[in-house]
Amino acid sequence: QVQLVESGGGLVQAGGSLRLSCAASARTNSSYSTAWFRQAPGKEREFVAAVSWSGHVTYHTDSVKGRFTISRDNAKNTVYLQMNSLKPEDTAVYYCAASNVIAPLPRRGDEYNYWGRGTQVTVSS
């Protein structure tokens, strides 16, 4: 069973930064595509960003391009989401997910096999 544990969430003012981390059990992180999704209250879960198992291919949804950056460190079995210039509309629970699909880089929630429990990000105006 793959386990993913998110950390790094919190309360920040608009314009601030946070870095989320997703730690994976065993060596699974190096063999899976990994992504971040988020879900705001009363809204559907949405895709935020994904990174290939090599770390060389990334994709960010339009609303976070230029502000968020996904990356991974396979030696640490950890994927990161650096979030800069945060906006109140970024407030959500952020989930890390891992997928057996290697290519093309998956972006749909149903392509991901394993999920963390989430970490809350709150951006105040």
URJOVEN-V241750 format. One record per residue. N is the residue number from 0. OMEGA is omega in radians with two decimals (none if undefined). Layout:
N & OMEGA
N & OMEGA
This chain:
0 & 3.11
1 & 3.08
2 & 3.12
3 & -3.12
4 & 3.13
5 & 3.04
6 & 3.05
7 & 3.11
8 & 3.12
9 & 3.14
10 & -3.13
11 & 3.09
12 & 3.09
13 & -3.09
14 & -3.13
15 & -3.08
16 & 2.99
17 & 3.00
18 & 3.08
19 & 3.07
20 & 3.08
21 & -3.13
22 & -3.12
23 & 3.10
24 & 3.09
25 & -3.09
26 & -3.06
27 & -3.06
28 & -3.06
29 & -3.08
30 & -3.05
31 & 2.85
32 & -3.11
33 & -3.08
34 & 2.96
35 & 3.00
36 & 3.07
37 & 3.10
38 & 3.09
39 & -3.14
40 & 3.10
41 & -3.12
42 & 3.09
43 & 3.05
44 & 3.12
45 & 3.10
46 & 3.11
47 & -3.08
48 & 3.10
49 & 3.12
50 & 3.14
51 & -3.11
52 & 3.12
53 & -3.05
54 & -3.04
55 & -3.13
56 & 3.10
57 & 3.06
58 & 3.11
59 & 3.09
60 & -2.99
61 & -3.04
62 & -3.13
63 & -3.14
64 & -3.12
65 & 3.14
66 & -3.12
67 & 3.07
68 & 3.08
69 & 3.11
70 & 3.13
71 & 3.06
72 & -3.07
73 & 3.10
74 & 3.13
75 & -3.09
76 & -3.04
77 & 3.03
78 & -3.07
79 & 2.96
80 & 3.08
81 & -3.07
82 & 3.12
83 & 3.11
84 & -3.07
85 & -3.13
86 & 3.09
87 & -3.14
88 & 3.03
89 & 3.13
90 & -3.09
91 & 2.89
92 & -3.11
93 & -3.10
94 & 3.01
95 & -3.13
96 & 3.13
97 & -3.07
98 & 3.01
99 & 3.14
100 & -3.10
101 & -3.13
102 & -0.14
103 & -3.09
104 & -3.04
105 & -3.12
106 & 3.14
107 & 3.14
108 & -3.10
109 & 3.06
110 & -3.09
111 & -3.02
112 & -3.00
113 & -3.07
114 & 2.97
115 & -3.11
116 & 3.07
117 & 3.06
118 & -3.05
119 & 3.01
120 & 3.12
121 & -3.13
122 & -3.13
123 & -3.11
124 & none
